[in-house]
């Protein structure tokens, strides 16, 4: 399992979220990152139905 940092923007604010993934497919990793982001936005930011934009997904070495 590798650890990644997804950088994304929510309502003009930049956020970084660490998540683990063992998928080697870039598109599937992006889908998994969206699941983590949705959970973070709902539970940590207390927002639902907001639009976010993924800026990057990078492995932690």
C-alpha positions as CSV (number, residue, x, y, z in Angstrom):
1,X,0.0,0.0,0.0
2,X,1.4,3.4,-1.0
3,X,0.6,6.7,0.6
4,X,-0.5,9.7,-1.5
5,X,-1.2,13.4,-1.0
6,X,-4.2,14.7,-2.9
7,X,-4.2,18.5,-3.3
8,X,-7.6,20.0,-4.0
9,X,-9.5,23.2,-3.9
10,X,-12.9,23.7,-2.2
11,X,-14.6,27.1,-2.5
12,X,-11.2,28.8,-3.3
13,X,-9.3,27.2,-0.4
14,X,-6.5,24.7,-1.0
15,X,-6.5,21.5,1.0
16,X,-4.0,18.6,1.2
17,X,-5.3,15.2,2.2
18,X,-3.2,12.1,2.8
19,X,-4.6,8.7,1.8
20,X,-3.5,5.2,1.2
21,X,-4.1,3.2,-2.0
22,X,-2.8,0.0,-3.5
23,X,-4.2,0.6,-7.0
24,X,-1.7,1.0,-9.9
25,X,-4.3,2.5,-12.3
26,X,-4.2,6.3,-12.4
27,X,-7.9,6.7,-13.2
28,X,-8.9,4.3,-10.4
29,X,-6.6,6.1,-7.9
30,X,-8.4,9.4,-8.8
31,X,-11.8,7.8,-8.1
32,X,-10.5,6.6,-4.8
33,X,-9.2,10.0,-4.0
34,X,-12.6,11.5,-4.7
35,X,-14.1,9.1,-2.1
36,X,-11.6,10.4,0.5
37,X,-12.2,14.0,-0.5
38,X,-16.0,13.6,-0.3
39,X,-15.7,12.1,3.2
40,X,-13.3,14.9,4.3
41,X,-15.5,17.7,2.9
42,X,-18.6,16.3,4.6
43,X,-17.1,15.3,8.0
44,X,-14.2,17.7,8.5
45,X,-15.5,20.8,6.7
46,X,-19.2,20.2,7.5
47,X,-20.2,20.9,3.9
48,X,-22.3,18.9,1.4
49,X,-22.9,19.4,-2.3
50,X,-19.9,21.7,-2.8
51,X,-17.8,21.6,-5.9
52,X,-14.1,20.8,-5.5
53,X,-11.3,20.5,-8.0
54,X,-8.4,18.0,-7.7
55,X,-5.1,19.8,-8.4
56,X,-2.7,16.9,-8.0
57,X,-2.2,13.4,-6.6
58,X,1.4,12.7,-5.6
59,X,3.0,9.7,-3.9
60,X,4.8,10.3,-0.6
61,X,8.3,8.8,-0.9
